[in-house]
Amino acid sequence: MKRATIGVRMHSGWGALVAVSNSAGTVEVIARRRVAVTTPGTPGANQPYHFAENLELPEAETFLGNCFAASKRLAFEAVRDVVGELHGRQYRVVGSAILLASGRPLPPLSKILASHALIHAAEGEFFREAFLKACEGLDLSVTGFRERNLEKCVQTTFGKAATRMWQQISTLGRSLGPPWTKDQKTAALAALVVLANKQKVIPANSRTEKGSTSEKKLRPFSSLGKP
């Protein structure tokens, strides 16, 4: 079976998922999905912290916990379906990648809900964490990439071939058709870095911001609800 990896760039309530393989330096995009991770019709589900802002703290904690459980389940089902479909097409998914923001640590929930900027940051972390848990539930390793460092990671991983890799990703939209926006391009590039590192031995000191994977552990959602 061919090896493959998946990458995702999350938004509020949904994510752009791309699965890739790489055969002799030629990138294959083998799946694209718009993954919804909220239940239609649930009030506040797409912007849970905005909704929780108007609740008392205990009610906010309960609401966010329920929303997270639903989002984690939907993300798990979506990733499971993609992995199963690719397995049927003789691709084995060996890892996953997720695009991250700046990674600033978040304070307790009471302080998050008192700041509009932190509410936005927490929602991003919330949906990325749902994807992380989905992949862990399927025994897929997850590597996080800060978007601002992705170009450096591609360069470090692919060396002289990095320019050709960028060109392939940039022009794939012509043959694939829409959607092929920044969402899909960055998700694909992150997934390709993971795939390349799965195919070689990675030195113990390389899994850092300065190395090829820019790996970051997401803060567990459960810690966001501590008053």
C-alpha positions in Angstrom: 0.0 0.0 0.0 1.1 3.6 -0.6 1.8 5.8 2.3 -0.4 8.9 2.8 -0.9 11.7 5.3 -3.7 14.1 6.0 -3.5 17.8 6.8 -6.2 20.2 8.0 -6.6 23.9 8.4 -9.4 24.6 10.9 -12.0 27.4 11.0 -14.9 28.1 13.4 -17.0 25.0 13.0 -15.3 23.4 10.1 -11.9 22.5 8.6 -10.4 22.0 5.2 -8.9 18.5 5.0 -6.5 17.3 2.4 -4.9 13.9 2.0 -1.6 13.5 0.0 0.8 10.9 -1.2 4.2 11.5 -2.9 5.4 9.1 -5.6 9.0 9.7 -6.8 8.7 13.4 -6.1 5.3 13.9 -7.7 2.6 15.1 -5.3 -0.7 13.3 -5.4 -3.8 14.9 -3.7 -5.9 11.9 -3.1 -8.8 13.4 -1.0 -10.3 16.8 -0.2 -13.0 17.5 2.3 -14.8 20.3 4.0 -15.2 18.8 7.4 -18.1 20.1 9.5 -17.4 19.7 13.2 -20.6 21.2 14.6 -24.1 19.9 14.8 -26.5 21.8 12.4 -29.1 23.8 14.3 -27.2 23.8 17.7 -27.3 27.4 19.0 -23.7 28.8 19.4 -22.0 25.7 18.1 -20.0 27.4 15.4 -18.7 30.1 17.9 -19.0 28.4 21.3 -17.0 30.9 23.3 -18.9 33.8 21.8 -22.1 32.1 23.0 -20.7 31.2 26.4 -19.7 34.8 27.0 -23.3 35.5 27.9 -23.6 32.6 30.3 -22.7 32.2 34.0 -19.4 30.5 34.4 -20.8 27.0 35.5 -23.3 27.1 32.6 -20.5 28.2 30.2 -18.3 25.3 31.3 -21.1 22.8 30.7 -22.0 24.3 27.4 -18.4 24.2 26.1 -17.9 20.7 27.3 -21.0 19.5 25.4 -20.0 21.4 22.3 -16.5 19.9 22.5 -17.8 16.3 22.8 -20.0 16.8 19.7 -17.2 18.4 17.7 -14.7 15.7 18.7 -17.2 13.0 17.6 -17.9 14.6 14.3 -14.2 15.1 13.6 -13.5 11.5 14.5 -16.2 10.3 12.1 -15.0 12.5 9.3 -11.3 11.4 9.7 -12.3 7.8 10.1 -14.3 7.9 6.9 -11.4 9.4 4.9 -8.9 6.9 6.3 -11.3 4.0 5.5 -11.9 5.3 2.0 -8.2 5.7 1.3 -7.5 2.2 2.7 -10.0 0.8 0.1 -8.0 2.6 -2.6 -4.7 1.0 -1.3 -3.4 4.0 0.7 -2.3 3.7 4.3 -2.6 6.9 6.3 0.5 7.1 8.5 0.1 10.5 10.1 -1.6 13.9 10.2 -0.8 17.6 10.3 -2.7 20.6 11.7 -2.0 24.3 11.1 -1.7 26.3 14.2 -1.9 29.9 15.2 0.7 31.8 17.2 0.4 29.3 20.1 0.0 31.9 22.9 -1.0 30.1 26.1 -4.6 30.6 27.1 -5.7 31.7 30.6 -8.6 30.2 32.6 -12.1 30.3 31.2 -13.2 33.3 33.3 -10.5 35.4 31.8 -11.0 34.1 28.3 -14.7 35.1 28.4 -13.8 38.6 29.5 -11.7 39.3 26.4 -12.9 39.4 22.9 -9.5 38.7 21.5 -9.0 35.6 23.8 -12.5 34.4 22.8 -11.4 34.2 19.2 -8.1 32.5 20.1 -9.9 30.0 22.3 -12.3 29.1 19.6 -9.4 28.4 17.2 -7.8 26.2 19.8 -11.1 24.5 20.6 -11.6 23.2 17.0 -8.0 22.3 16.5 -8.1 20.2 19.6 -11.2 18.4 18.3 -9.3 17.4 15.2 -6.3 16.4 17.4 -8.4 14.1 19.6 -10.1 12.6 16.5 -6.7 11.6 15.1 -5.5 10.3 18.4 -8.6 8.2 18.6 -7.6 6.6 15.3 -4.0 6.0 16.4 -2.7 8.6 14.0 0.2 10.8 15.1 -0.5 14.5 14.9 2.1 17.2 14.1 1.3 20.8 14.6 2.7 23.5 12.4 2.6 27.2 13.1 1.6 28.8 9.8 4.3 31.5 10.0 7.0 28.8 10.1 5.6 26.4 7.5 7.8 27.7 4.7 10.9 27.2 6.8 9.7 23.6 7.6 9.2 22.8 3.9 12.7 24.2 3.1 14.3 22.2 5.9 12.5 19.0 5.0 12.9 19.1 1.2 16.1 21.1 0.7 16.8 21.8 -2.9 13.5 20.2 -3.9 11.5 22.7 -1.8 10.9 25.1 -4.6 9.6 22.4 -6.9 7.3 21.2 -4.1 5.9 24.7 -3.6 5.4 25.0 -7.4 3.5 21.7 -7.6 1.2 22.7 -4.8 0.6 26.2 -6.2 -0.4 24.8 -9.7 -2.3 21.7 -8.6 -5.6 23.7 -8.6 -5.5 23.8 -12.4 -5.9 20.1 -12.7 -7.9 19.5 -9.5 -10.3 22.3 -9.8 -11.8 24.3 -6.9 -11.5 24.5 -4.0 -7.8 25.1 -4.0 -7.2 28.1 -1.8 -4.8 28.8 1.0 -6.7 26.4 3.2 -6.0 23.4 0.9 -2.4 24.5 -0.1 -1.2 24.9 3.4 -2.9 21.7 4.7 -1.3 19.8 1.8 2.2 21.2 2.4 2.0 20.4 6.1 0.9 16.9 5.3 3.7 16.5 2.8 6.3 17.5 5.5 4.8 14.8 7.8 4.9 12.2 5.0 8.5 13.0 4.2 9.6 12.7 7.8 7.7 9.4 8.1 9.9 8.1 5.3 13.2 8.9 7.0 14.8 8.7 10.4 14.3 12.0 12.2 17.1 13.0 14.6 15.9 13.5 18.2 16.6 17.2 18.2 14.9 18.0 14.9 11.3 18.0 16.1 11.3 21.7 17.1 10.5 25.1 15.6 14.0 25.1 14.1 13.7 21.7 12.6 11.6 20.1 10.0 8.3 19.5 11.8 7.6 22.5 14.1 5.7 20.1 16.3 3.6 21.6 19.1 1.4 19.9 21.6 -2.0 21.5 21.7 -3.3 22.5 25.1 -6.0 20.0 26.3 -9.4 21.4 26.1 -10.2 20.3 29.6 -7.7 22.8 30.9 -9.5 25.7 29.3 -12.4 25.4 31.6 -10.6 25.8 34.8 -11.8 28.9 36.6 
